[in-house]
Amino acid sequence: MATTRTAHTVWTGNLAAGEGTVTFDSSGIGAYPVSWAARAEEPGGRTSPEELIAAAHSSCFSMALSNGLGNAGTPPARLSTKAAVDFQPGTGITGIHLTVEGEVPGIDQETFAAAAAEAAQNCPVSQALKATPITHEAKLV
């Protein structure tokens, strides 16, 4: 069954001095302030589209990796994934780097790295962002 998730943003003012609020409608987890300064400079307690993409990518990748490992008969005890989304004003998003540390009983580093490479390439968010260079690191702990 297909699903649809929604969020909305209300923005006031011009790009440089304006500000907005992004609201997570589907989950109801809240509303968060956004601004150009938070995107191109220091966050200052505000979020940005890049941080939201990082959240989506880190969770999607973790789910895909967990699924791949589980299907191989070695489900993870724990995965900790960080997604770093690089933004260059005037250019856009220039790259995404995924870093995962995993506790996975019964596999070696090479097997874990291969599973992570597959997840990094094939998770739905990676597929949606395939025009952007995506790199990854994977380490068993």
N, C-alpha and C positions, 0 to 999 in steps of 0.2 A: 504494500500500500504506500503510495506517495504521500509525503508530508510537505507542508508549507510552514515556515516560521516567519514572523514579522517583527520589525522594529521600525521606529520612525524618528525623525529628527526635526526639530523646530529651530530655525536659524534666524537671527536678527542682525542687521547691520552688514557692512561690507566684509570682505574676506579678512583683511588685516586687523581690523578693530572689532569685528563682530564676534558673536559667540552663539552657541547653541546648546541644545540638550538632546541627547539620544536616549530613547526609551525602548526598553526590551518588552515588546508587547506580548509575545507568546509565552514567555516564562514569568513575566511580572517581577523580575529580579530588581528592577529599579530604573531610574533615570540618571544619566551621568552627563556632566558638562563637557563640551568640546569647544576647541578654539583653534585658530590658525597657529597661534603661539605654541600651544600644546603639541601641535603637529610638527612645527619647524624649529622649535627651540626647546626649552625645558617644559616638562608636563605641567608643573605647578598645580597639581591636584586635579587636572583635567585629563581626559582621554583623547584618543585620536583614531582615525580609521585604521592606521597601521597597528595600533595596540589591539584593536578589535579583531583584525585579521590574525595577529599573533595568537590571540586567545582561541580563535576558531581553528587555526592550523595545529596548535599544540594538542588540543583535545582530539581532533580528528585523527592526527597521526598516531596518538597514543591508542585510540580505539582500533585503528587498522593494524598496528603492530601487535597489540594484544590478541586480536583475532587471528592473525597469521601465526603467531607463536602457539596459540591454543589449538589451531587446526593441525599444527605439526606435532602435537602431543606434549608440548612444553609450555604450558600457560605461565605467564609471568606472575611472580608474587607481588611485584611492584614495578611501575615505570614512572620516571620523572622526566618530563619533556619541557624544554624551553624553546620557544620560537622567537627569533630576532628578525624583525622586519625592518629593512633599511629604506629610508625615504630621503630623496634628494629634491629639495624645492626646485621647481622648474623642469625637473626630469620625471619624477614620480617614484614609484617603488622600484628599487634597483636590485633587490635580492632578499631572500629569506634563508636563514640558517637555523636548522633544527638540531638540538643537542638532547640526546636521551641517555639516561643512566637507568639500567635495568637490573633487577634481581630476578633471575630466571634459572631456577634449579634444572640441572640436567643438560645444559648446553655450554658450548665454548664461545669465545669472543668472535671467532670467524662466523659461526652460525648466527649469532645475535646480530652482527654487522650486516649480514646478508638479508636477514628478516627486516632490519631497519631500512635498508636500501629499498627493498620492495615497498614497504609502507610509505616511505618518503615520496616515491614515484607514483604510487597508485591510490593513496587515500583520496576521497572525493574533493577535499579542499585543495590538495596538490593538483589534481586534475583541473579544477576550476582556475587555478593560478599558473598553469603550465607555461604561459608566456613570460613568467618571471623566473630567473635562475633560482633554483632551490638546492641547497647543499645540506649535508647532515653529518653528524658525528654520533657514534653509538659506543657505549662503554658498559660492560658488565661491572657491577659493584658487589 
